[in-house]
Amino acid sequence: MNTEPPIAIEIDCETGVETVRPLTDQEITQRNADVARNEAERQAKEQQDALELAERNALAAWIAGHPDLPEAARNALARATGVSTVPGVTPGIGVPNG
């Protein structure tokens, strides 16, 4: 683990002079808060993405389990929700996923 104090590098745009200084306690606190917030947002997005994927997979399974649905209805459901009725194909594009 890095034990060096975090630094700020400031460059004066007029003179090009570079100044290196340790971060203030307030800057360190803000940086730590930003890191924590970003991590929480990343985790929330991952959870939301996983939920949406599970919902799409459940809908795809439901559509696949109802062969009695008219093809037009199956395709409309698939397009409206981004679910493919053909494994490995992206709706509306007709090209294999991945």
Jmol script that loads the backbone (N, CA, C; Angstrom):
load data "model"
ATOM      1  N   MET A   1       0.846  -1.183   0.000  1.00  0.00           N
ATOM      2  CA  MET A   1       0.000   0.000   0.000  1.00  0.00           C
ATOM      3  C   MET A   1       0.893   1.248   0.000  1.00  0.00           C
ATOM      4  N   ASN A   2       0.465   2.243  -0.712  1.00  0.00           N
ATOM      5  CA  ASN A   2       1.227   3.482  -0.834  1.00  0.00           C
ATOM      6  C   ASN A   2       1.096   4.304   0.450  1.00  0.00           C
ATOM      7  N   THR A   3       2.224   4.647   1.053  1.00  0.00           N
ATOM      8  CA  THR A   3       2.201   5.451   2.280  1.00  0.00           C
ATOM      9  C   THR A   3       2.563   6.905   2.002  1.00  0.00           C
ATOM     10  N   GLU A   4       2.871   7.212   0.744  1.00  0.00           N
ATOM     11  CA  GLU A   4       3.175   8.596   0.377  1.00  0.00           C
ATOM     12  C   GLU A   4       1.900   9.431   0.472  1.00  0.00           C
ATOM     13  N   PRO A   5       2.008  10.661   0.968  1.00  0.00           N
ATOM     14  CA  PRO A   5       0.815  11.511   1.006  1.00  0.00           C
ATOM     15  C   PRO A   5       0.402  11.878  -0.418  1.00  0.00           C
ATOM     16  N   PRO A   6      -0.904  11.944  -0.676  1.00  0.00           N
ATOM     17  CA  PRO A   6      -1.351  12.332  -2.011  1.00  0.00           C
ATOM     18  C   PRO A   6      -0.928  13.766  -2.312  1.00  0.00           C
ATOM     19  N   ILE A   7      -0.661  14.014  -3.592  1.00  0.00           N
ATOM     20  CA  ILE A   7      -0.184  15.340  -3.985  1.00  0.00           C
ATOM     21  C   ILE A   7      -1.091  15.954  -5.035  1.00  0.00           C
ATOM     22  N   ALA A   8      -0.965  17.252  -5.158  1.00  0.00           N
ATOM     23  CA  ALA A   8      -1.603  18.014  -6.232  1.00  0.00           C
ATOM     24  C   ALA A   8      -0.484  18.602  -7.076  1.00  0.00           C
ATOM     25  N   ILE A   9      -0.672  18.513  -8.377  1.00  0.00           N
ATOM     26  CA  ILE A   9       0.277  19.154  -9.291  1.00  0.00           C
ATOM     27  C   ILE A   9      -0.469  20.277  -9.978  1.00  0.00           C
ATOM     28  N   GLU A  10       0.026  21.477  -9.779  1.00  0.00           N
ATOM     29  CA  GLU A  10      -0.610  22.658 -10.351  1.00  0.00           C
ATOM     30  C   GLU A  10       0.350  23.289 -11.342  1.00  0.00           C
ATOM     31  N   ILE A  11      -0.186  23.660 -12.500  1.00  0.00           N
ATOM     32  CA  ILE A  11       0.636  24.309 -13.521  1.00  0.00           C
ATOM     33  C   ILE A  11       0.038  25.670 -13.823  1.00  0.00           C
ATOM     34  N   ASP A  12       0.845  26.687 -13.690  1.00  0.00           N
ATOM     35  CA  ASP A  12       0.430  28.051 -14.013  1.00  0.00           C
ATOM     36  C   ASP A  12       0.418  28.163 -15.540  1.00  0.00           C
ATOM     37  N   CYS A  13      -0.749  28.371 -16.103  1.00  0.00           N
ATOM     38  CA  CYS A  13      -0.883  28.407 -17.563  1.00  0.00           C
ATOM     39  C   CYS A  13      -0.136  29.580 -18.202  1.00  0.00           C
ATOM     40  N   GLU A  14       0.034  30.647 -17.479  1.00  0.00           N
ATOM     41  CA  GLU A  14       0.721  31.809 -18.033  1.00  0.00           C
ATOM     42  C   GLU A  14       2.229  31.625 -18.050  1.00  0.00           C
ATOM     43  N   THR A  15       2.758  31.036 -16.975  1.00  0.00           N
ATOM     44  CA  THR A  15       4.215  30.919 -16.871  1.00  0.00           C
ATOM     45  C   THR A  15       4.728  29.514 -17.157  1.00  0.00           C
ATOM     46  N   GLY A  16       3.832  28.515 -17.068  1.00  0.00           N
ATOM     47  CA  GLY A  16       4.251  27.129 -17.251  1.00  0.00           C
ATOM     48  C   GLY A  16       4.946  26.546 -16.040  1.00  0.00           C
ATOM     49  N   VAL A  17       4.960  27.299 -14.936  1.00  0.00           N
ATOM     50  CA  VAL A  17       5.621  26.831 -13.722  1.00  0.00           C
ATOM     51  C   VAL A  17       4.759  25.756 -13.063  1.00  0.00           C
ATOM     52  N   GLU A  18       5.399  24.646 -12.746  1.00  0.00           N
ATOM     53  CA  GLU A  18       4.727  23.521 -12.108  1.00  0.00           C
ATOM     54  C   GLU A  18       4.976  23.558 -10.603  1.00  0.00           C
ATOM     55  N   THR A  19       3.912  23.417  -9.832  1.00  0.00           N
ATOM     56  CA  THR A  19       4.022  23.376  -8.380  1.00  0.00           C
ATOM     57  C   THR A  19       3.460  22.047  -7.895  1.00  0.00           C
ATOM     58  N   VAL A  20       4.240  21.363  -7.083  1.00  0.00           N
ATOM     59  CA  VAL A  20       3.801  20.100  -6.492  1.00  0.00           C
ATOM     60  C   VAL A  20       3.622  20.352  -5.001  1.00  0.00           C
ATOM     61  N   ARG A  21       2.444  19.967  -4.487  1.00  0.00           N
ATOM     62  CA  ARG A  21       2.171  20.191  -3.077  1.00  0.00           C
ATOM     63  C   ARG A  21       1.321  19.048  -2.548  1.00  0.00           C
ATOM     64  N   PRO A  22       1.398  18.794  -1.255  1.00  0.00           N
ATOM     65  CA  PRO A  22       0.520  17.769  -0.681  1.00  0.00           C
ATOM     66  C   PRO A  22      -0.929  18.260  -0.697  1.00  0.00           C
ATOM     67  N   LEU A  23      -1.857  17.323  -0.835  1.00  0.00           N
ATOM     68  CA  LEU A  23      -3.269  17.697  -0.755  1.00  0.00           C
ATOM     69  C   LEU A  23      -3.588  18.161   0.657  1.00  0.00           C
ATOM     70  N   THR A  24      -4.522  19.083   0.746  1.00  0.00           N
ATOM     71  CA  THR A  24      -4.986  19.522   2.066  1.00  0.00           C
ATOM     72  C   THR A  24      -5.898  18.443   2.645  1.00  0.00           C
ATOM     73  N   ASP A  25      -6.150  18.522   3.939  1.00  0.00           N
ATOM     74  CA  ASP A  25      -7.064  17.567   4.578  1.00  0.00           C
ATOM     75  C   ASP A  25      -8.440  17.622   3.912  1.00  0.00           C
ATOM     76  N   GLN A  26      -8.883  18.816   3.576  1.00  0.00           N
ATOM     77  CA  GLN A  26     -10.187  18.978   2.927  1.00  0.00           C
ATOM     78  C   GLN A  26     -10.182  18.308   1.547  1.00  0.00           C
ATOM     79  N   GLU A  27      -9.109  18.453   0.782  1.00  0.00           N
ATOM     80  CA  GLU A  27      -9.015  17.826  -0.540  1.00  0.00           C
ATOM     81  C   GLU A  27      -8.981  16.301  -0.422  1.00  0.00           C
ATOM     82  N   ILE A  28      -8.276  15.800   0.585  1.00  0.00           N
ATOM     83  CA  ILE A  28      -8.216  14.354   0.806  1.00  0.00           C
ATOM     84  C   ILE A  28      -9.604  13.820   1.172  1.00  0.00           C
ATOM     85  N   THR A  29     -10.297  14.531   2.052  1.00  0.00           N
ATOM     86  CA  THR A  29     -11.648  14.133   2.452  1.00  0.00           C
ATOM     87  C   THR A  29     -12.571  14.115   1.238  1.00  0.00           C
ATOM     88  N   GLN A  30     -12.489  15.147   0.401  1.00  0.00           N
ATOM     89  CA  GLN A  30     -13.327  15.219  -0.796  1.00  0.00           C
ATOM     90  C   GLN A  30     -12.984  14.094  -1.767  1.00  0.00           C
ATOM     91  N   ARG A  31     -11.690  13.835  -1.940  1.00  0.00           N
ATOM     92  CA  ARG A  31     -11.262  12.759  -2.844  1.00  0.00           C
ATOM     93  C   ARG A  31     -11.791  11.413  -2.361  1.00  0.00           C
ATOM     94  N   ASN A  32     -11.678  11.161  -1.065  1.00  0.00           N
ATOM     95  CA  ASN A  32     -12.184   9.901  -0.513  1.00  0.00           C
ATOM     96  C   ASN A  32     -13.695   9.784  -0.673  1.00  0.00           C
ATOM     97  N   ALA A  33     -14.409  10.882  -0.485  1.00  0.00           N
ATOM     98  CA  ALA A  33     -15.865  10.883  -0.670  1.00  0.00           C
ATOM     99  C   ALA A  33     -16.211  10.611  -2.134  1.00  0.00           C
ATOM    100  N   ASP A  34     -15.454  11.219  -3.045  1.00  0.00           N
ATOM    101  CA  ASP A  34     -15.691  10.997  -4.479  1.00  0.00           C
ATOM    102  C   ASP A  34     -15.450   9.538  -4.857  1.00  0.00           C
ATOM    103  N   VAL A  35     -14.384   8.950  -4.328  1.00  0.00           N
ATOM    104  CA  VAL A  35     -14.069   7.543  -4.611  1.00  0.00           C
ATOM    105  C   VAL A  35     -15.191   6.650  -4.085  1.00  0.00           C
ATOM    106  N   ALA A  36     -15.647   6.900  -2.873  1.00  0.00           N
ATOM    107  CA  ALA A  36     -16.718   6.095  -2.276  1.00  0.00           C
ATOM    108  C   ALA A  36     -18.016   6.239  -3.072  1.00  0.00           C
ATOM    109  N   ARG A  37     -18.345   7.466  -3.473  1.00  0.00           N
ATOM    110  CA  ARG A  37     -19.562   7.705  -4.259  1.00  0.00           C
ATOM    111  C   ARG A  37     -19.479   6.992  -5.604  1.00  0.00           C
ATOM    112  N   ASN A  38     -18.325   7.099  -6.270  1.00  0.00           N
ATOM    113  CA  ASN A  38     -18.160   6.450  -7.569  1.00  0.00           C
ATOM    114  C   ASN A  38     -18.288   4.940  -7.452  1.00  0.00           C
ATOM    115  N   GLU A  39     -17.725   4.362  -6.401  1.00  0.00           N
ATOM    116  CA  GLU A  39     -17.822   2.917  -6.194  1.00  0.00           C
ATOM    117  C   GLU A  39     -19.271   2.511  -5.937  1.00  0.00           C
ATOM    118  N   ALA A  40     -19.983   3.284  -5.139  1.00  0.00           N
ATOM    119  CA  ALA A  40     -21.391   2.987  -4.859  1.00  0.00           C
ATOM    120  C   ALA A  40     -22.219   3.084  -6.146  1.00  0.00           C
ATOM    121  N   GLU A  41     -21.949   4.100  -6.968  1.00  0.00           N
ATOM    122  CA  GLU A  41     -22.661   4.248  -8.243  1.00  0.00           C
ATOM    123  C   GLU A  41     -22.345   3.086  -9.182  1.00  0.00           C
ATOM    124  N   ARG A  42     -21.084   2.649  -9.203  1.00  0.00           N
ATOM    125  CA  ARG A  42     -20.694   1.535 -10.060  1.00  0.00           C
ATOM    126  C   ARG A  42     -21.419   0.254  -9.637  1.00  0.00           C
ATOM    127  N   GLN A  43     -21.461   0.010  -8.320  1.00  0.00           N
ATOM    128  CA  GLN A  43     -22.134  -1.179  -7.815  1.00  0.00           C
ATOM    129  C   GLN A  43     -23.635  -1.127  -8.103  1.00  0.00           C
ATOM    130  N   ALA A  44     -24.236   0.042  -7.930  1.00  0.00           N
ATOM    131  CA  ALA A  44     -25.669   0.191  -8.209  1.00  0.00           C
ATOM    132  C   ALA A  44     -25.954  -0.060  -9.688  1.00  0.00           C
ATOM    133  N   LYS A  45     -25.091   0.441 -10.560  1.00  0.00           N
ATOM    134  CA  LYS A  45     -25.269   0.223 -11.997  1.00  0.00           C
ATOM    135  C   LYS A  45     -25.123  -1.252 -12.340  1.00  0.00           C
ATOM    136  N   GLU A  46     -24.138  -1.921 -11.745  1.00  0.00           N
ATOM    137  CA  GLU A  46     -23.969  -3.354 -11.981  1.00  0.00           C
ATOM    138  C   GLU A  46     -25.204  -4.131 -11.527  1.00  0.00           C
ATOM    139  N   GLN A  47     -25.752  -3.765 -10.373  1.00  0.00           N
ATOM    140  CA  GLN A  47     -26.951  -4.438  -9.879  1.00  0.00           C
ATOM    141  C   GLN A  47     -28.138  -4.183 -10.803  1.00  0.00           C
ATOM    142  N   GLN A  48     -28.288  -2.942 -11.266  1.00  0.00           N
ATOM    143  CA  GLN A  48     -29.384  -2.606 -12.172  1.00  0.00           C
ATOM    144  C   GLN A  48     -29.222  -3.345 -13.496  1.00  0.00           C
ATOM    145  N   ASP A  49     -28.002  -3.395 -14.029  1.00  0.00           N
ATOM    146  CA  ASP A  49     -27.745  -4.113 -15.278  1.00  0.00           C
ATOM    147  C   ASP A  49     -28.069  -5.595 -15.122  1.00  0.00           C
ATOM    148  N   ALA A  50     -27.680  -6.185 -13.981  1.00  0.00           N
ATOM    149  CA  ALA A  50     -27.959  -7.602 -13.731  1.00  0.00           C
ATOM    150  C   ALA A  50     -29.465  -7.851 -13.640  1.00  0.00           C
ATOM    151  N   LEU A  51     -30.180  -6.949 -12.988  1.00  0.00           N
ATOM    152  CA  LEU A  51     -31.630  -7.077 -12.873  1.00  0.00           C
ATOM    153  C   LEU A  51     -32.282  -6.998 -14.252  1.00  0.00           C
ATOM    154  N   GLU A  52     -31.864  -6.029 -15.059  1.00  0.00           N
ATOM    155  CA  GLU A  52     -32.440  -5.871 -16.403  1.00  0.00           C
ATOM    156  C   GLU A  52     -32.138  -7.093 -17.271  1.00  0.00           C
ATOM    157  N   LEU A  53     -30.929  -7.645 -17.155  1.00  0.00           N
ATOM    158  CA  LEU A  53     -30.581  -8.848 -17.910  1.00  0.00           C
ATOM    159  C   LEU A  53     -31.452 -10.026 -17.476  1.00  0.00           C
ATOM    160  N   ALA A  54     -31.642 -10.173 -16.169  1.00  0.00           N
ATOM    161  CA  ALA A  54     -32.494 -11.247 -15.663  1.00  0.00           C
ATOM    162  C   ALA A  54     -33.928 -11.087 -16.167  1.00  0.00           C
ATOM    163  N   GLU A  55     -34.426  -9.856 -16.185  1.00  0.00           N
ATOM    164  CA  GLU A  55     -35.775  -9.604 -16.685  1.00  0.00           C
ATOM    165  C   GLU A  55     -35.886  -9.932 -18.173  1.00  0.00           C
ATOM    166  N   ARG A  56     -34.869  -9.532 -18.960  1.00  0.00           N
ATOM    167  CA  ARG A  56     -34.891  -9.844 -20.395  1.00  0.00           C
ATOM    168  C   ARG A  56     -34.828 -11.347 -20.624  1.00  0.00           C
ATOM    169  N   ASN A  57     -33.983 -12.040 -19.846  1.00  0.00           N
ATOM    170  CA  ASN A  57     -33.887 -13.491 -19.982  1.00  0.00           C
ATOM    171  C   ASN A  57     -35.195 -14.169 -19.605  1.00  0.00           C
ATOM    172  N   ALA A  58     -35.845 -13.678 -18.559  1.00  0.00           N
ATOM    173  CA  ALA A  58     -37.130 -14.240 -18.153  1.00  0.00           C
ATOM    174  C   ALA A  58     -38.171 -14.023 -19.248  1.00  0.00           C
ATOM    175  N   LEU A  59     -38.173 -12.854 -19.852  1.00  0.00           N
ATOM    176  CA  LEU A  59     -39.125 -12.585 -20.927  1.00  0.00           C
ATOM    177  C   LEU A  59     -38.824 -13.452 -22.144  1.00  0.00           C
ATOM    178  N   ALA A  60     -37.545 -13.602 -22.472  1.00  0.00           N
ATOM    179  CA  ALA A  60     -37.173 -14.452 -23.602  1.00  0.00           C
ATOM    180  C   ALA A  60     -37.635 -15.881 -23.353  1.00  0.00           C
ATOM    181  N   ALA A  61     -37.471 -16.363 -22.115  1.00  0.00           N
ATOM    182  CA  ALA A  61     -37.919 -17.713 -21.776  1.00  0.00           C
ATOM    183  C   ALA A  61     -39.434 -17.813 -21.871  1.00  0.00           C
ATOM    184  N   TRP A  62     -40.124 -16.775 -21.432  1.00  0.00           N
ATOM    185  CA  TRP A  62     -41.585 -16.775 -21.505  1.00  0.00           C
ATOM    186  C   TRP A  62     -42.042 -16.809 -22.963  1.00  0.00           C
ATOM    187  N   ILE A  63     -41.430 -15.973 -23.788  1.00  0.00           N
ATOM    188  CA  ILE A  63     -41.788 -15.953 -25.207  1.00  0.00           C
ATOM    189  C   ILE A  63     -41.520 -17.324 -25.829  1.00  0.00           C
ATOM    190  N   ALA A  64     -40.351 -17.891 -25.518  1.00  0.00           N
ATOM    191  CA  ALA A  64     -39.992 -19.200 -26.072  1.00  0.00           C
ATOM    192  C   ALA A  64     -40.960 -20.285 -25.594  1.00  0.00           C
ATOM    193  N   GLY A  65     -41.513 -20.118 -24.413  1.00  0.00           N
ATOM    194  CA  GLY A  65     -42.437 -21.106 -23.863  1.00  0.00           C
ATOM    195  C   GLY A  65     -43.860 -20.959 -24.351  1.00  0.00           C
ATOM    196  N   HIS A  66     -44.104 -19.991 -25.220  1.00  0.00           N
ATOM    197  CA  HIS A  66     -45.453 -19.769 -25.751  1.00  0.00           C
ATOM    198  C   HIS A  66     -45.434 -19.824 -27.282  1.00  0.00           C
ATOM    199  N   PRO A  67     -45.224 -21.019 -27.813  1.00  0.00           N
ATOM    200  CA  PRO A  67     -45.188 -21.139 -29.273  1.00  0.00           C
ATOM    201  C   PRO A  67     -46.546 -20.853 -29.907  1.00  0.00           C
ATOM    202  N   ASP A  68     -47.607 -20.817 -29.075  1.00  0.00           N
ATOM    203  CA  ASP A  68     -48.939 -20.530 -29.580  1.00  0.00           C
ATOM    204  C   ASP A  68     -49.143 -19.058 -29.911  1.00  0.00           C
ATOM    205  N   LEU A  69     -48.216 -18.197 -29.461  1.00  0.00           N
ATOM    206  CA  LEU A  69     -48.325 -16.770 -29.793  1.00  0.00           C
ATOM    207  C   LEU A  69     -48.094 -16.587 -31.286  1.00  0.00           C
ATOM    208  N   PRO A  70     -48.878 -15.738 -31.907  1.00  0.00           N
ATOM    209  CA  PRO A  70     -48.620 -15.454 -33.322  1.00  0.00           C
ATOM    210  C   PRO A  70     -47.210 -14.877 -33.487  1.00  0.00           C
ATOM    211  N   GLU A  71     -46.582 -15.188 -34.589  1.00  0.00           N
ATOM    212  CA  GLU A  71     -45.208 -14.740 -34.830  1.00  0.00           C
ATOM    213  C   GLU A  71     -45.098 -13.225 -34.739  1.00  0.00           C
ATOM    214  N   ALA A  72     -46.083 -12.506 -35.265  1.00  0.00           N
ATOM    215  CA  ALA A  72     -46.047 -11.043 -35.215  1.00  0.00           C
ATOM    216  C   ALA A  72     -46.042 -10.545 -33.771  1.00  0.00           C
ATOM    217  N   ALA A  73     -46.819 -11.195 -32.911  1.00  0.00           N
ATOM    218  CA  ALA A  73     -46.866 -10.799 -31.508  1.00  0.00           C
ATOM    219  C   ALA A  73     -45.532 -11.108 -30.829  1.00  0.00           C
ATOM    220  N   ARG A  74     -44.957 -12.280 -31.134  1.00  0.00           N
ATOM    221  CA  ARG A  74     -43.653 -12.643 -30.563  1.00  0.00           C
ATOM    222  C   ARG A  74     -42.596 -11.622 -30.969  1.00  0.00           C
ATOM    223  N   ASN A  75     -42.600 -11.273 -32.246  1.00  0.00           N
ATOM    224  CA  ASN A  75     -41.612 -10.311 -32.746  1.00  0.00           C
ATOM    225  C   ASN A  75     -41.825  -8.929 -32.153  1.00  0.00           C
ATOM    226  N   ALA A  76     -43.074  -8.516 -32.002  1.00  0.00           N
ATOM    227  CA  ALA A  76     -43.357  -7.200 -31.415  1.00  0.00           C
ATOM    228  C   ALA A  76     -42.885  -7.147 -29.967  1.00  0.00           C
ATOM    229  N   LEU A  77     -43.167  -8.202 -29.205  1.00  0.00           N
ATOM    230  CA  LEU A  77     -42.694  -8.264 -27.822  1.00  0.00           C
ATOM    231  C   LEU A  77     -41.168  -8.201 -27.776  1.00  0.00           C
ATOM    232  N   ALA A  78     -40.544  -8.950 -28.646  1.00  0.00           N
ATOM    233  CA  ALA A  78     -39.084  -8.988 -28.671  1.00  0.00           C
ATOM    234  C   ALA A  78     -38.507  -7.617 -29.000  1.00  0.00           C
ATOM    235  N   ARG A  79     -39.044  -6.969 -30.021  1.00  0.00           N
ATOM    236  CA  ARG A  79     -38.524  -5.640 -30.403  1.00  0.00           C
ATOM    237  C   ARG A  79     -38.756  -4.618 -29.303  1.00  0.00           C
ATOM    238  N   ALA A  80     -39.916  -4.655 -28.690  1.00  0.00           N
ATOM    239  CA  ALA A  80     -40.271  -3.659 -27.671  1.00  0.00           C
ATOM    240  C   ALA A  80     -39.394  -3.771 -26.433  1.00  0.00           C
ATOM    241  N   THR A  81     -38.881  -4.955 -26.187  1.00  0.00           N
ATOM    242  CA  THR A  81     -38.121  -5.163 -24.958  1.00  0.00           C
ATOM    243  C   THR A  81     -36.652  -5.452 -25.190  1.00  0.00           C
ATOM    244  N   GLY A  82     -36.241  -5.540 -26.452  1.00  0.00           N
ATOM    245  CA  GLY A  82     -34.840  -5.826 -26.742  1.00  0.00           C
ATOM    246  C   GLY A  82     -34.485  -7.279 -26.543  1.00  0.00           C
ATOM    247  N   VAL A  83     -35.482  -8.149 -26.565  1.00  0.00           N
ATOM    248  CA  VAL A  83     -35.268  -9.583 -26.404  1.00  0.00           C
ATOM    249  C   VAL A  83     -35.358 -10.232 -27.773  1.00  0.00           C
ATOM    250  N   SER A  84     -34.465 -11.155 -28.038  1.00  0.00           N
ATOM    251  CA  SER A  84     -34.496 -11.872 -29.303  1.00  0.00           C
ATOM    252  C   SER A  84     -35.333 -13.128 -29.164  1.00  0.00           C
ATOM    253  N   THR A  85     -36.129 -13.420 -30.183  1.00  0.00           N
ATOM    254  CA  THR A  85     -36.853 -14.686 -30.211  1.00  0.00           C
ATOM    255  C   THR A  85     -36.011 -15.753 -30.883  1.00  0.00           C
ATOM    256  N   VAL A  86     -34.884 -15.340 -31.462  1.00  0.00           N
ATOM    257  CA  VAL A  86     -33.946 -16.277 -32.065  1.00  0.00           C
ATOM    258  C   VAL A  86     -32.675 -16.236 -31.233  1.00  0.00           C
ATOM    259  N   PRO A  87     -32.261 -17.355 -30.640  1.00  0.00           N
ATOM    260  CA  PRO A  87     -31.058 -17.343 -29.799  1.00  0.00           C
ATOM    261  C   PRO A  87     -29.845 -16.794 -30.539  1.00  0.00           C
ATOM    262  N   GLY A  88     -29.138 -15.865 -29.889  1.00  0.00           N
ATOM    263  CA  GLY A  88     -27.906 -15.323 -30.452  1.00  0.00           C
ATOM    264  C   GLY A  88     -28.091 -14.212 -31.454  1.00  0.00           C
ATOM    265  N   VAL A  89     -29.330 -13.740 -31.653  1.00  0.00           N
ATOM    266  CA  VAL A  89     -29.570 -12.683 -32.631  1.00  0.00           C
ATOM    267  C   VAL A  89     -30.165 -11.469 -31.939  1.00  0.00           C
ATOM    268  N   THR A  90     -29.641 -10.289 -32.260  1.00  0.00           N
ATOM    269  CA  THR A  90     -30.148  -9.046 -31.710  1.00  0.00           C
ATOM    270  C   THR A  90     -31.385  -8.620 -32.482  1.00  0.00           C
ATOM    271  N   PRO A  91     -32.513  -8.357 -31.795  1.00  0.00           N
ATOM    272  CA  PRO A  91     -33.736  -7.965 -32.483  1.00  0.00           C
ATOM    273  C   PRO A  91     -33.534  -6.724 -33.333  1.00  0.00           C
ATOM    274  N   GLY A  92     -34.105  -6.735 -34.519  1.00  0.00           N
ATOM    275  CA  GLY A  92     -34.050  -5.580 -35.392  1.00  0.00           C
ATOM    276  C   GLY A  92     -32.768  -5.447 -36.152  1.00  0.00           C
ATOM    277  N   ILE A  93     -31.755  -6.227 -35.769  1.00  0.00           N
ATOM    278  CA  ILE A  93     -30.466  -6.128 -36.460  1.00  0.00           C
ATOM    279  C   ILE A  93     -30.216  -7.399 -37.267  1.00  0.00           C
ATOM    280  N   GLY A  94     -30.600  -8.536 -36.683  1.00  0.00           N
ATOM    281  CA  GLY A  94     -30.456  -9.791 -37.380  1.00  0.00           C
ATOM    282  C   GLY A  94     -29.036 -10.307 -37.468  1.00  0.00           C
ATOM    283  N   VAL A  95     -28.181  -9.830 -36.595  1.00  0.00           N
ATOM    284  CA  VAL A  95     -26.806 -10.331 -36.568  1.00  0.00           C
ATOM    285  C   VAL A  95     -26.552 -11.009 -35.245  1.00  0.00           C
ATOM    286  N   PRO A  96     -25.715 -12.007 -35.222  1.00  0.00           N
ATOM    287  CA  PRO A  96     -25.458 -12.710 -33.963  1.00  0.00           C
ATOM    288  C   PRO A  96     -24.894 -11.774 -32.887  1.00  0.00           C
ATOM    289  N   ASN A  97     -25.333 -12.017 -31.643  1.00  0.00           N
ATOM    290  CA  ASN A  97     -24.761 -11.310 -30.483  1.00  0.00           C
ATOM    291  C   ASN A  97     -23.389 -11.877 -30.218  1.00  0.00           C
ATOM    292  N   GLY A  98     -22.474 -10.996 -29.732  1.00  0.00           N
ATOM    293  CA  GLY A  98     -21.166 -11.459 -29.289  1.00  0.00           C
ATOM    294  C   GLY A  98     -20.388 -11.996 -30.416  1.00  0.00           C
TER     295      GLY A  98
END
end "model"
wireframe off; spacefill off
backbone 0.3
color backbone group
